[in-house]
Amino acid sequence: MNHRVATLAALLILGAVAACDPAATDNGSNGSSPKATASSSSAARNPAATTAAVPNFRGMALQSAQDTAQKSGFYNLASHDALGRARNQILDREWKVCSQNVKAGAKQPTDARLDFGAVKLAETCPAQDQKVPTAAGGTMPNFNGNSVKAARGALGSGTSITVNDASGDSRFILVESNWKVCTQTPAAGVKLNGQPVTLGAVKFEETCP
């Protein structure tokens, strides 16, 4: 009697182990489930691209342009100083759109990057965006009329730069995007080989001496 009980108990234990063992289930069914989950997850991360017509942003306040772009489905947004002074658009409501990198009415994927050229509300839009100078070919650019901030950015962080008040009043140059270059050493076109640079500048509303 004890032998029968022991045998029956052993059979019950083996049956329970087989029911819990993943290897005892169908291999095809077990292998397909993770793939289906991964596929669904991938689709959620990469939804099908959609297209939309790009609105005409010219003349809008920068904040309104950004709001309009987002309502149209565009969220990859950027802006830059259309006057080439390298100013940051910190308060969007104080800037207006002069240009846009994608023509109004053009059909674009909604993940396309829209870049607005902007100036402050009281300023006049230029006929075309002013380019920030670059030290192309390792030569000194012509910084005449450019902002000190743009000049500094063109020369790179490793350049030793001294900026003087060209008016002779020895004023401190705090916000470099508000000052324009009048004089420079070395002169434009000179090969740059790590030499120090000196700039003379006045405020943008002033005339170079």
mmCIF file of the C-alpha atoms, coordinates in Angstrom:
data_MODEL
# 
_entry.id   MODEL 
# 
loop_
_atom_site.group_PDB 
_atom_site.id 
_atom_site.type_symbol 
_atom_site.label_atom_id 
_atom_site.label_alt_id 
_atom_site.label_comp_id 
_atom_site.label_asym_id 
_atom_site.label_entity_id 
_atom_site.label_seq_id 
_atom_site.pdbx_PDB_ins_code 
_atom_site.Cartn_x 
_atom_site.Cartn_y 
_atom_site.Cartn_z 
_atom_site.occupancy 
_atom_site.B_iso_or_equiv 
_atom_site.pdbx_formal_charge 
_atom_site.auth_seq_id 
_atom_site.auth_comp_id 
_atom_site.auth_asym_id 
_atom_site.auth_atom_id 
_atom_site.pdbx_PDB_model_num 
ATOM 1   C CA . MET A 1 1   ? 0.000  0.000   0.000   1.00 0.00 ? 1   MET A CA 1 
ATOM 2   C CA . ASN A 1 2   ? 2.823  2.375   0.869   1.00 0.00 ? 2   ASN A CA 1 
ATOM 3   C CA . HIS A 1 3   ? 4.533  1.478   -2.428  1.00 0.00 ? 3   HIS A CA 1 
ATOM 4   C CA . ARG A 1 4   ? 1.395  2.446   -4.422  1.00 0.00 ? 4   ARG A CA 1 
ATOM 5   C CA . VAL A 1 5   ? 1.087  5.767   -2.615  1.00 0.00 ? 5   VAL A CA 1 
ATOM 6   C CA . ALA A 1 6   ? 4.741  6.581   -3.269  1.00 0.00 ? 6   ALA A CA 1 
ATOM 7   C CA . THR A 1 7   ? 4.408  5.713   -6.964  1.00 0.00 ? 7   THR A CA 1 
ATOM 8   C CA . LEU A 1 8   ? 1.259  7.828   -7.364  1.00 0.00 ? 8   LEU A CA 1 
ATOM 9   C CA . ALA A 1 9   ? 2.922  10.789  -5.647  1.00 0.00 ? 9   ALA A CA 1 
ATOM 10  C CA . ALA A 1 10  ? 5.936  10.512  -7.945  1.00 0.00 ? 10  ALA A CA 1 
ATOM 11  C CA . LEU A 1 11  ? 3.697  10.518  -11.034 1.00 0.00 ? 11  LEU A CA 1 
ATOM 12  C CA . LEU A 1 12  ? 1.856  13.609  -9.817  1.00 0.00 ? 12  LEU A CA 1 
ATOM 13  C CA . ILE A 1 13  ? 5.140  15.465  -9.219  1.00 0.00 ? 13  ILE A CA 1 
ATOM 14  C CA . LEU A 1 14  ? 6.461  14.576  -12.706 1.00 0.00 ? 14  LEU A CA 1 
ATOM 15  C CA . GLY A 1 15  ? 3.228  15.800  -14.281 1.00 0.00 ? 15  GLY A CA 1 
ATOM 16  C CA . ALA A 1 16  ? 3.454  19.131  -12.440 1.00 0.00 ? 16  ALA A CA 1 
ATOM 17  C CA . VAL A 1 17  ? 7.086  19.640  -13.531 1.00 0.00 ? 17  VAL A CA 1 
ATOM 18  C CA . ALA A 1 18  ? 6.223  18.912  -17.167 1.00 0.00 ? 18  ALA A CA 1 
ATOM 19  C CA . ALA A 1 19  ? 3.364  21.437  -17.073 1.00 0.00 ? 19  ALA A CA 1 
ATOM 20  C CA . CYS A 1 20  ? 5.687  24.200  -15.789 1.00 0.00 ? 20  CYS A CA 1 
ATOM 21  C CA . ASP A 1 21  ? 8.644  23.446  -18.081 1.00 0.00 ? 21  ASP A CA 1 
ATOM 22  C CA . PRO A 1 22  ? 8.806  25.997  -20.995 1.00 0.00 ? 22  PRO A CA 1 
ATOM 23  C CA . ALA A 1 23  ? 10.586 23.377  -23.077 1.00 0.00 ? 23  ALA A CA 1 
ATOM 24  C CA . ALA A 1 24  ? 7.438  21.243  -22.969 1.00 0.00 ? 24  ALA A CA 1 
ATOM 25  C CA . THR A 1 25  ? 5.400  23.888  -24.827 1.00 0.00 ? 25  THR A CA 1 
ATOM 26  C CA . ASP A 1 26  ? 5.280  24.311  -28.633 1.00 0.00 ? 26  ASP A CA 1 
ATOM 27  C CA . ASN A 1 27  ? 8.574  25.840  -29.876 1.00 0.00 ? 27  ASN A CA 1 
ATOM 28  C CA . GLY A 1 28  ? 6.936  27.699  -32.769 1.00 0.00 ? 28  GLY A CA 1 
ATOM 29  C CA . SER A 1 29  ? 4.451  29.460  -30.520 1.00 0.00 ? 29  SER A CA 1 
ATOM 30  C CA . ASN A 1 30  ? 7.079  30.288  -27.903 1.00 0.00 ? 30  ASN A CA 1 
ATOM 31  C CA . GLY A 1 31  ? 9.486  31.775  -30.489 1.00 0.00 ? 31  GLY A CA 1 
ATOM 32  C CA . SER A 1 32  ? 6.934  33.961  -32.272 1.00 0.00 ? 32  SER A CA 1 
ATOM 33  C CA . SER A 1 33  ? 5.709  35.932  -29.270 1.00 0.00 ? 33  SER A CA 1 
ATOM 34  C CA . PRO A 1 34  ? 8.906  37.990  -28.568 1.00 0.00 ? 34  PRO A CA 1 
ATOM 35  C CA . LYS A 1 35  ? 9.263  38.853  -32.283 1.00 0.00 ? 35  LYS A CA 1 
ATOM 36  C CA . ALA A 1 36  ? 5.717  40.156  -32.435 1.00 0.00 ? 36  ALA A CA 1 
ATOM 37  C CA . THR A 1 37  ? 6.304  42.264  -29.326 1.00 0.00 ? 37  THR A CA 1 
ATOM 38  C CA . ALA A 1 38  ? 9.541  43.736  -30.729 1.00 0.00 ? 38  ALA A CA 1 
ATOM 39  C CA . SER A 1 39  ? 7.823  44.552  -34.019 1.00 0.00 ? 39  SER A CA 1 
ATOM 40  C CA . SER A 1 40  ? 4.985  46.366  -32.259 1.00 0.00 ? 40  SER A CA 1 
ATOM 41  C CA . SER A 1 41  ? 7.460  48.302  -30.102 1.00 0.00 ? 41  SER A CA 1 
ATOM 42  C CA . SER A 1 42  ? 9.481  49.312  -33.180 1.00 0.00 ? 42  SER A CA 1 
ATOM 43  C CA . ALA A 1 43  ? 6.357  50.559  -34.921 1.00 0.00 ? 43  ALA A CA 1 
ATOM 44  C CA . ALA A 1 44  ? 5.491  52.677  -31.900 1.00 0.00 ? 44  ALA A CA 1 
ATOM 45  C CA . ARG A 1 45  ? 8.958  54.269  -31.881 1.00 0.00 ? 45  ARG A CA 1 
ATOM 46  C CA . ASN A 1 46  ? 9.018  54.887  -35.638 1.00 0.00 ? 46  ASN A CA 1 
ATOM 47  C CA . PRO A 1 47  ? 5.528  55.870  -36.782 1.00 0.00 ? 47  PRO A CA 1 
ATOM 48  C CA . ALA A 1 48  ? 4.911  56.213  -40.487 1.00 0.00 ? 48  ALA A CA 1 
ATOM 49  C CA . ALA A 1 49  ? 6.156  59.566  -41.773 1.00 0.00 ? 49  ALA A CA 1 
ATOM 50  C CA . THR A 1 50  ? 3.479  62.100  -42.708 1.00 0.00 ? 50  THR A CA 1 
ATOM 51  C CA . THR A 1 51  ? 3.699  65.161  -44.923 1.00 0.00 ? 51  THR A CA 1 
ATOM 52  C CA . ALA A 1 52  ? 2.164  68.613  -44.618 1.00 0.00 ? 52  ALA A CA 1 
ATOM 53  C CA . ALA A 1 53  ? 2.288  71.953  -46.388 1.00 0.00 ? 53  ALA A CA 1 
ATOM 54  C CA . VAL A 1 54  ? 4.728  74.435  -44.842 1.00 0.00 ? 54  VAL A CA 1 
ATOM 55  C CA . PRO A 1 55  ? 2.930  77.671  -43.821 1.00 0.00 ? 55  PRO A CA 1 
ATOM 56  C CA . ASN A 1 56  ? 4.146  81.165  -44.722 1.00 0.00 ? 56  ASN A CA 1 
ATOM 57  C CA . PHE A 1 57  ? 5.863  82.397  -41.565 1.00 0.00 ? 57  PHE A CA 1 
ATOM 58  C CA . ARG A 1 58  ? 7.298  85.661  -42.909 1.00 0.00 ? 58  ARG A CA 1 
ATOM 59  C CA . GLY A 1 59  ? 6.217  88.678  -40.875 1.00 0.00 ? 59  GLY A CA 1 
ATOM 60  C CA . MET A 1 60  ? 4.995  86.618  -37.931 1.00 0.00 ? 60  MET A CA 1 
ATOM 61  C CA . ALA A 1 61  ? 6.320  87.095  -34.437 1.00 0.00 ? 61  ALA A CA 1 
ATOM 62  C CA . LEU A 1 62  ? 8.751  84.249  -33.802 1.00 0.00 ? 62  LEU A CA 1 
ATOM 63  C CA . GLN A 1 63  ? 6.601  82.782  -31.023 1.00 0.00 ? 63  GLN A CA 1 
ATOM 64  C CA . SER A 1 64  ? 3.518  82.831  -33.277 1.00 0.00 ? 64  SER A CA 1 
ATOM 65  C CA . ALA A 1 65  ? 5.509  81.200  -36.087 1.00 0.00 ? 65  ALA A CA 1 
ATOM 66  C CA . GLN A 1 66  ? 6.595  78.392  -33.781 1.00 0.00 ? 66  GLN A CA 1 
ATOM 67  C CA . ASP A 1 67  ? 3.030  77.864  -32.544 1.00 0.00 ? 67  ASP A CA 1 
ATOM 68  C CA . THR A 1 68  ? 1.729  77.782  -36.122 1.00 0.00 ? 68  THR A CA 1 
ATOM 69  C CA . ALA A 1 69  ? 4.417  75.305  -37.171 1.00 0.00 ? 69  ALA A CA 1 
ATOM 70  C CA . GLN A 1 70  ? 3.525  72.958  -34.336 1.00 0.00 ? 70  GLN A CA 1 
ATOM 71  C CA . LYS A 1 71  ? -0.192 73.144  -35.149 1.00 0.00 ? 71  LYS A CA 1 
ATOM 72  C CA . SER A 1 72  ? 0.739  72.090  -38.690 1.00 0.00 ? 72  SER A CA 1 
ATOM 73  C CA . GLY A 1 73  ? 2.656  69.097  -37.332 1.00 0.00 ? 73  GLY A CA 1 
ATOM 74  C CA . PHE A 1 74  ? 6.221  70.461  -37.469 1.00 0.00 ? 74  PHE A CA 1 
ATOM 75  C CA . TYR A 1 75  ? 8.196  70.248  -34.223 1.00 0.00 ? 75  TYR A CA 1 
ATOM 76  C CA . ASN A 1 76  ? 11.831 70.255  -35.398 1.00 0.00 ? 76  ASN A CA 1 
ATOM 77  C CA . LEU A 1 77  ? 12.246 74.036  -35.191 1.00 0.00 ? 77  LEU A CA 1 
ATOM 78  C CA . ALA A 1 78  ? 15.260 76.366  -35.120 1.00 0.00 ? 78  ALA A CA 1 
ATOM 79  C CA . SER A 1 79  ? 15.936 80.087  -35.530 1.00 0.00 ? 79  SER A CA 1 
ATOM 80  C CA . HIS A 1 80  ? 18.932 82.332  -36.156 1.00 0.00 ? 80  HIS A CA 1 
ATOM 81  C CA . ASP A 1 81  ? 19.818 86.024  -36.276 1.00 0.00 ? 81  ASP A CA 1 
ATOM 82  C CA . ALA A 1 82  ? 19.036 87.186  -39.824 1.00 0.00 ? 82  ALA A CA 1 
ATOM 83  C CA . LEU A 1 83  ? 21.416 90.148  -39.389 1.00 0.00 ? 83  LEU A CA 1 
ATOM 84  C CA . GLY A 1 84  ? 24.381 87.826  -38.822 1.00 0.00 ? 84  GLY A CA 1 
ATOM 85  C CA . ARG A 1 85  ? 25.126 89.203  -35.355 1.00 0.00 ? 85  ARG A CA 1 
ATOM 86  C CA . ALA A 1 86  ? 24.932 85.740  -33.752 1.00 0.00 ? 86  ALA A CA 1 
ATOM 87  C CA . ARG A 1 87  ? 22.366 86.889  -31.192 1.00 0.00 ? 87  ARG A CA 1 
ATOM 88  C CA . ASN A 1 88  ? 20.289 84.282  -29.368 1.00 0.00 ? 88  ASN A CA 1 
ATOM 89  C CA . GLN A 1 89  ? 16.504 84.470  -29.614 1.00 0.00 ? 89  GLN A CA 1 
ATOM 90  C CA . ILE A 1 90  ? 15.898 84.223  -25.882 1.00 0.00 ? 90  ILE A CA 1 
ATOM 91  C CA . LEU A 1 91  ? 12.460 85.914  -25.764 1.00 0.00 ? 91  LEU A CA 1 
ATOM 92  C CA . ASP A 1 92  ? 10.725 84.710  -28.923 1.00 0.00 ? 92  ASP A CA 1 
ATOM 93  C CA . ARG A 1 93  ? 7.949  87.292  -28.645 1.00 0.00 ? 93  ARG A CA 1 
ATOM 94  C CA . GLU A 1 94  ? 10.523 90.071  -29.126 1.00 0.00 ? 94  GLU A CA 1 
ATOM 95  C CA . TRP A 1 95  ? 11.593 88.719  -32.541 1.00 0.00 ? 95  TRP A CA 1 
ATOM 96  C CA . LYS A 1 96  ? 9.900  88.533  -35.942 1.00 0.00 ? 96  LYS A CA 1 
ATOM 97  C CA . VAL A 1 97  ? 10.463 86.155  -38.843 1.00 0.00 ? 97  VAL A CA 1 
ATOM 98  C CA . CYS A 1 98  ? 12.202 87.505  -41.964 1.00 0.00 ? 98  CYS A CA 1 
ATOM 99  C CA . SER A 1 99  ? 12.997 84.270  -43.781 1.00 0.00 ? 99  SER A CA 1 
ATOM 100 C CA . GLN A 1 100 ? 12.398 80.535  -43.672 1.00 0.00 ? 100 GLN A CA 1 
ATOM 101 C CA . ASN A 1 101 ? 14.571 77.743  -45.024 1.00 0.00 ? 101 ASN A CA 1 
ATOM 102 C CA . VAL A 1 102 ? 11.631 75.902  -46.623 1.00 0.00 ? 102 VAL A CA 1 
ATOM 103 C CA . LYS A 1 103 ? 9.413  77.703  -49.121 1.00 0.00 ? 103 LYS A CA 1 
ATOM 104 C CA . ALA A 1 104 ? 5.828  78.353  -48.041 1.00 0.00 ? 104 ALA A CA 1 
ATOM 105 C CA . GLY A 1 105 ? 3.403  75.848  -49.517 1.00 0.00 ? 105 GLY A CA 1 
ATOM 106 C CA . ALA A 1 106 ? 6.038  73.153  -50.058 1.00 0.00 ? 106 ALA A CA 1 
ATOM 107 C CA . LYS A 1 107 ? 5.048  69.649  -48.984 1.00 0.00 ? 107 LYS A CA 1 
ATOM 108 C CA . GLN A 1 108 ? 7.509  68.353  -46.406 1.00 0.00 ? 108 GLN A CA 1 
ATOM 109 C CA . PRO A 1 109 ? 7.781  65.423  -43.985 1.00 0.00 ? 109 PRO A CA 1 
ATOM 110 C CA . THR A 1 110 ? 6.594  66.620  -40.605 1.00 0.00 ? 110 THR A CA 1 
ATOM 111 C CA . ASP A 1 111 ? 9.982  65.744  -39.094 1.00 0.00 ? 111 ASP A CA 1 
ATOM 112 C CA . ALA A 1 112 ? 11.735 68.191  -41.478 1.00 0.00 ? 112 ALA A CA 1 
ATOM 113 C CA . ARG A 1 113 ? 13.809 70.914  -39.809 1.00 0.00 ? 113 ARG A CA 1 
ATOM 114 C CA . LEU A 1 114 ? 12.306 74.408  -40.160 1.00 0.00 ? 114 LEU A CA 1 
ATOM 115 C CA . ASP A 1 115 ? 14.770 77.257  -39.560 1.00 0.00 ? 115 ASP A CA 1 
ATOM 116 C CA . PHE A 1 116 ? 13.593 80.861  -39.190 1.00 0.00 ? 116 PHE A CA 1 
ATOM 117 C CA . GLY A 1 117 ? 15.780 83.898  -39.869 1.00 0.00 ? 117 GLY A CA 1 
ATOM 118 C CA . ALA A 1 118 ? 14.653 86.575  -37.415 1.00 0.00 ? 118 ALA A CA 1 
ATOM 119 C CA . VAL A 1 119 ? 15.323 90.127  -36.231 1.00 0.00 ? 119 VAL A CA 1 
ATOM 120 C CA . LYS A 1 120 ? 14.022 92.082  -33.265 1.00 0.00 ? 120 LYS A CA 1 
ATOM 121 C CA . LEU A 1 121 ? 10.600 93.692  -33.634 1.00 0.00 ? 121 LEU A CA 1 
ATOM 122 C CA . ALA A 1 122 ? 11.962 97.236  -34.030 1.00 0.00 ? 122 ALA A CA 1 
ATOM 123 C CA . GLU A 1 123 ? 14.506 96.198  -36.680 1.00 0.00 ? 123 GLU A CA 1 
ATOM 124 C CA . THR A 1 124 ? 14.105 96.022  -40.456 1.00 0.00 ? 124 THR A CA 1 
ATOM 125 C CA . CYS A 1 125 ? 14.465 92.676  -42.177 1.00 0.00 ? 125 CYS A CA 1 
ATOM 126 C CA . PRO A 1 126 ? 17.491 92.490  -44.498 1.00 0.00 ? 126 PRO A CA 1 
ATOM 127 C CA . ALA A 1 127 ? 16.969 91.750  -48.184 1.00 0.00 ? 127 ALA A CA 1 
ATOM 128 C CA . GLN A 1 128 ? 18.584 88.384  -47.468 1.00 0.00 ? 128 GLN A CA 1 
ATOM 129 C CA . ASP A 1 129 ? 20.049 86.717  -44.398 1.00 0.00 ? 129 ASP A CA 1 
ATOM 130 C CA . GLN A 1 130 ? 23.470 88.042  -43.471 1.00 0.00 ? 130 GLN A CA 1 
ATOM 131 C CA . LYS A 1 131 ? 26.047 85.296  -43.192 1.00 0.00 ? 131 LYS A CA 1 
ATOM 132 C CA . VAL A 1 132 ? 28.190 84.818  -40.101 1.00 0.00 ? 132 VAL A CA 1 
ATOM 133 C CA . PRO A 1 133 ? 31.893 85.013  -41.124 1.00 0.00 ? 133 PRO A CA 1 
ATOM 134 C CA . THR A 1 134 ? 34.105 81.937  -41.042 1.00 0.00 ? 134 THR A CA 1 
ATOM 135 C CA . ALA A 1 135 ? 37.874 81.512  -41.088 1.00 0.00 ? 135 ALA A CA 1 
ATOM 136 C CA . ALA A 1 136 ? 37.763 79.476  -44.294 1.00 0.00 ? 136 ALA A CA 1 
ATOM 137 C CA . GLY A 1 137 ? 41.107 78.097  -45.406 1.00 0.00 ? 137 GLY A CA 1 
ATOM 138 C CA . GLY A 1 138 ? 42.752 79.189  -42.154 1.00 0.00 ? 138 GLY A CA 1 
ATOM 139 C CA . THR A 1 139 ? 42.884 82.869  -43.169 1.00 0.00 ? 139 THR A CA 1 
ATOM 140 C CA . MET A 1 140 ? 41.705 85.929  -41.265 1.00 0.00 ? 140 MET A CA 1 
ATOM 141 C CA . PRO A 1 141 ? 38.169 86.906  -42.365 1.00 0.00 ? 141 PRO A CA 1 
ATOM 142 C CA . ASN A 1 142 ? 37.072 90.490  -42.973 1.00 0.00 ? 142 ASN A CA 1 
ATOM 143 C CA . PHE A 1 143 ? 35.111 91.272  -39.819 1.00 0.00 ? 143 PHE A CA 1 
ATOM 144 C CA . ASN A 1 144 ? 34.284 94.884  -40.725 1.00 0.00 ? 144 ASN A CA 1 
ATOM 145 C CA . GLY A 1 145 ? 30.698 95.555  -39.605 1.00 0.00 ? 145 GLY A CA 1 
ATOM 146 C CA . ASN A 1 146 ? 30.236 92.106  -38.051 1.00 0.00 ? 146 ASN A CA 1 
ATOM 147 C CA . SER A 1 147 ? 29.434 91.656  -34.408 1.00 0.00 ? 147 SER A CA 1 
ATOM 148 C CA . VAL A 1 148 ? 32.258 90.927  -32.006 1.00 0.00 ? 148 VAL A CA 1 
ATOM 149 C CA . LYS A 1 149 ? 30.409 87.755  -30.973 1.00 0.00 ? 149 LYS A CA 1 
ATOM 150 C CA . ALA A 1 150 ? 30.292 86.523  -34.581 1.00 0.00 ? 150 ALA A CA 1 
ATOM 151 C CA . ALA A 1 151 ? 33.998 87.303  -34.996 1.00 0.00 ? 151 ALA A CA 1 
ATOM 152 C CA . ARG A 1 152 ? 34.884 85.401  -31.854 1.00 0.00 ? 152 ARG A CA 1 
ATOM 153 C CA . GLY A 1 153 ? 32.860 82.407  -33.024 1.00 0.00 ? 153 GLY A CA 1 
ATOM 154 C CA . ALA A 1 154 ? 34.613 82.429  -36.411 1.00 0.00 ? 154 ALA A CA 1 
ATOM 155 C CA . LEU A 1 155 ? 38.070 82.390  -34.855 1.00 0.00 ? 155 LEU A CA 1 
ATOM 156 C CA . GLY A 1 156 ? 37.487 79.514  -32.496 1.00 0.00 ? 156 GLY A CA 1 
ATOM 157 C CA . SER A 1 157 ? 37.851 79.060  -28.752 1.00 0.00 ? 157 SER A CA 1 
ATOM 158 C CA . GLY A 1 158 ? 41.612 78.572  -28.867 1.00 0.00 ? 158 GLY A CA 1 
ATOM 159 C CA . THR A 1 159 ? 42.352 82.037  -30.288 1.00 0.00 ? 159 THR A CA 1 
ATOM 160 C CA . SER A 1 160 ? 43.599 84.790  -27.974 1.00 0.00 ? 160 SER A CA 1 
ATOM 161 C CA . ILE A 1 161 ? 41.351 87.797  -28.690 1.00 0.00 ? 161 ILE A CA 1 
ATOM 162 C CA . THR A 1 162 ? 41.583 91.316  -27.306 1.00 0.00 ? 162 THR A CA 1 
ATOM 163 C CA . VAL A 1 163 ? 38.645 93.653  -27.940 1.00 0.00 ? 163 VAL A CA 1 
ATOM 164 C CA . ASN A 1 164 ? 39.049 97.412  -27.453 1.00 0.00 ? 164 ASN A CA 1 
ATOM 165 C CA . ASP A 1 165 ? 36.541 100.239 -27.557 1.00 0.00 ? 165 ASP A CA 1 
ATOM 166 C CA . ALA A 1 166 ? 37.376 101.930 -30.870 1.00 0.00 ? 166 ALA A CA 1 
ATOM 167 C CA . SER A 1 167 ? 35.787 105.211 -29.698 1.00 0.00 ? 167 SER A CA 1 
ATOM 168 C CA . GLY A 1 168 ? 38.649 105.735 -27.254 1.00 0.00 ? 168 GLY A CA 1 
ATOM 169 C CA . ASP A 1 169 ? 36.321 105.904 -24.256 1.00 0.00 ? 169 ASP A CA 1 
ATOM 170 C CA . SER A 1 170 ? 37.631 102.640 -22.794 1.00 0.00 ? 170 SER A CA 1 
ATOM 171 C CA . ARG A 1 171 ? 34.142 101.241 -22.285 1.00 0.00 ? 171 ARG A CA 1 
ATOM 172 C CA . PHE A 1 172 ? 33.651 97.661  -21.200 1.00 0.00 ? 172 PHE A CA 1 
ATOM 173 C CA . ILE A 1 173 ? 32.333 95.424  -23.986 1.00 0.00 ? 173 ILE A CA 1 
ATOM 174 C CA . LEU A 1 174 ? 29.900 93.212  -22.133 1.00 0.00 ? 174 LEU A CA 1 
ATOM 175 C CA . VAL A 1 175 ? 27.306 92.007  -24.674 1.00 0.00 ? 175 VAL A CA 1 
ATOM 176 C CA . GLU A 1 176 ? 29.493 91.316  -27.698 1.00 0.00 ? 176 GLU A CA 1 
ATOM 177 C CA . SER A 1 177 ? 26.559 90.849  -30.087 1.00 0.00 ? 177 SER A CA 1 
ATOM 178 C CA . ASN A 1 178 ? 25.746 94.569  -29.556 1.00 0.00 ? 178 ASN A CA 1 
ATOM 179 C CA . TRP A 1 179 ? 29.179 95.713  -30.755 1.00 0.00 ? 179 TRP A CA 1 
ATOM 180 C CA . LYS A 1 180 ? 30.465 95.802  -34.341 1.00 0.00 ? 180 LYS A CA 1 
ATOM 181 C CA . VAL A 1 181 ? 34.042 95.449  -35.511 1.00 0.00 ? 181 VAL A CA 1 
ATOM 182 C CA . CYS A 1 182 ? 35.754 98.564  -36.928 1.00 0.00 ? 182 CYS A CA 1 
ATOM 183 C CA . THR A 1 183 ? 39.403 97.490  -36.964 1.00 0.00 ? 183 THR A CA 1 
ATOM 184 C CA . GLN A 1 184 ? 41.236 94.177  -36.827 1.00 0.00 ? 184 GLN A CA 1 
ATOM 185 C CA . THR A 1 185 ? 44.755 92.858  -36.491 1.00 0.00 ? 185 THR A CA 1 
ATOM 186 C CA . PRO A 1 186 ? 45.854 90.781  -38.375 1.00 0.00 ? 186 PRO A CA 1 
ATOM 187 C CA . ALA A 1 187 ? 44.289 92.182  -41.521 1.00 0.00 ? 187 ALA A CA 1 
ATOM 188 C CA . ALA A 1 188 ? 41.776 90.237  -43.605 1.00 0.00 ? 188 ALA A CA 1 
ATOM 189 C CA . GLY A 1 189 ? 43.411 87.538  -45.705 1.00 0.00 ? 189 GLY A CA 1 
ATOM 190 C CA . VAL A 1 190 ? 46.444 86.995  -43.458 1.00 0.00 ? 190 VAL A CA 1 
ATOM 191 C CA . LYS A 1 191 ? 47.216 83.346  -42.761 1.00 0.00 ? 191 LYS A CA 1 
ATOM 192 C CA . LEU A 1 192 ? 46.195 82.326  -39.247 1.00 0.00 ? 192 LEU A CA 1 
ATOM 193 C CA . ASN A 1 193 ? 48.837 80.340  -37.390 1.00 0.00 ? 193 ASN A CA 1 
ATOM 194 C CA . GLY A 1 194 ? 47.771 80.842  -33.779 1.00 0.00 ? 194 GLY A CA 1 
ATOM 195 C CA . GLN A 1 195 ? 48.746 84.503  -33.458 1.00 0.00 ? 195 GLN A CA 1 
ATOM 196 C CA . PRO A 1 196 ? 46.717 86.771  -31.096 1.00 0.00 ? 196 PRO A CA 1 
ATOM 197 C CA . VAL A 1 197 ? 43.905 88.830  -32.617 1.00 0.00 ? 197 VAL A CA 1 
ATOM 198 C CA . THR A 1 198 ? 42.966 92.398  -31.689 1.00 0.00 ? 198 THR A CA 1 
ATOM 199 C CA . LEU A 1 199 ? 39.607 93.944  -32.573 1.00 0.00 ? 199 LEU A CA 1 
ATOM 200 C CA . GLY A 1 200 ? 38.425 97.547  -32.255 1.00 0.00 ? 200 GLY A CA 1 
ATOM 201 C CA . ALA A 1 201 ? 34.648 97.937  -31.932 1.00 0.00 ? 201 ALA A CA 1 
ATOM 202 C CA . VAL A 1 202 ? 31.793 100.355 -31.289 1.00 0.00 ? 202 VAL A CA 1 
ATOM 203 C CA . LYS A 1 203 ? 28.106 99.810  -30.610 1.00 0.00 ? 203 LYS A CA 1 
ATOM 204 C CA . PHE A 1 204 ? 25.969 99.038  -33.649 1.00 0.00 ? 204 PHE A CA 1 
ATOM 205 C CA . GLU A 1 205 ? 24.102 102.338 -33.507 1.00 0.00 ? 205 GLU A CA 1 
ATOM 206 C CA . GLU A 1 206 ? 27.435 104.215 -33.542 1.00 0.00 ? 206 GLU A CA 1 
ATOM 207 C CA . THR A 1 207 ? 29.705 105.110 -36.451 1.00 0.00 ? 207 THR A CA 1 
ATOM 208 C CA . CYS A 1 208 ? 33.198 103.663 -36.648 1.00 0.00 ? 208 CYS A CA 1 
ATOM 209 C CA . PRO A 1 209 ? 35.834 106.386 -36.103 1.00 0.00 ? 209 PRO A CA 1 
# 
